[in-house]
């Protein structure tokens, strides 16, 4: 996690560093800091809390330099505090480092360095980096000392270093995202393209195990063995407006409302009335089994993907938590297709699972939003979501677009295997952006229901079949944005335990749209009513039975059952948003979370 930013050029660096951190605050927000390379040496300013706190502290400082690095932190080693905030300096205060990732051998390194007389001020793993560079600086160039340091670090890093008296910044990456922005007489380093989009669209993606030295007019990349590497300059497709709130109170709300357009973008150019076009090089007939790996919301879209692919393609699909997959001895081989789903394309667990599947010979396919991200570059082939930047920590449009991409993959596989994709499925898929829009045209009723839900401390989300993963996703949205304990369950499992929790204080949210389990869901609702529970039901228009059993209803349009999660999720997202907002929570940056989890 954490966001790092670096600038070297002709402008005063501090405002750019602060702006860069603001754009990346979603990556971590428990402390922040900057370090400027001033004429008379390095000057670091750090603050506990949000970037706003750093701005207050930096206001009293005379920071004139045009070279600097900055960091916004999501704590792993050491509590959120000023002393643990980055940048971390060496003993002399001449070398400063910002780091994203985890240095796994830091304890052993710290012991050695302490024995040699280095004094540590923080509890972080990152501080060893500046002390190691200091140690290796004797008789070596700045680059030479950084290279030596990088070679002995175990774990993951995206990092940037400045040294007093050096008109350059050195950056490096291994397992953490890192991008270089090329301006005119200025250069940028960042964990995420969104932070540099305002200044340039020309970027270079650093590969794992690469180091870069940047000056204001150029850059030089090397591998860790010192060999110079050639880099391709790429053009960013996103624009600066996409990373603004555009009149919405929060990014989460904006991103919920963007869903019709985002889903249309995922489908654009890929869907025709009788066929699907994907540039994925898969021998669909040879695929024996599919294993989907992902985390969080992406895992839940994977559960829906499993049902879609099994229904239409009759191929066995297993869905695995990426974080669990690599820590056993998974059965994967060359006849398997490993599908990794990740909005950010940087989730460490998903990346590790992908590597594991690759090593075992599986063909790999990524369903990713962020173009050029690590996962997007590691997979054999992929489907980009084209959903535009998702800034809010809570995933919303990524989820619907992931299902859209999985539906495209389903139709593609079905066509390859059987010679024909189901035309009704393709037609329904094409009509989804409009159906999602129908729900977004009436958000007011949901905000009224949120007034009731904000007072609850627990909630149960229940669904069946294709809408069971939605119960999990609805519950996740509520807990992460509103800090209300919520559990998602297959509705029929309720009677095997969770029903004991039901009383008038524990509302149940049912996804009760008309599908093959509708009658069963009605019985499950009866069971809750019989125990004095209150029910919010997501129902289709003109539904009588489910509506009569519910205390509150939200209507969603009729959609083919297997695609219904794409519309039914929208009220669940809005409910979570309105409850969080009514509780006065910083919706886009809920406590303890970060947008992309780049540590294991
Ligand atoms: O970027 P990814 O899709 O790989 O991220 C996976 C999860 O970290 C993410 O979905 C997380 O659960 C969100 N906070 C959910 O809203």
Boltz pocket constraint, residues with backbone or C-beta under 6 A from the ligand:
constraints:
  - pocket:
      binder: B
      contacts: [[A, 295], [A, 296], [A, 297], [A, 298], [A, 341], [A, 342], [A, 343], [A, 344], [A, 345], [A, 346], [A, 347], [A, 350], [A, 393], [A, 394], [A, 395], [A, 396], [A, 476], [A, 480], [A, 594], [A, 595], [A, 596], [A, 597]]
      max_distance: 6.0
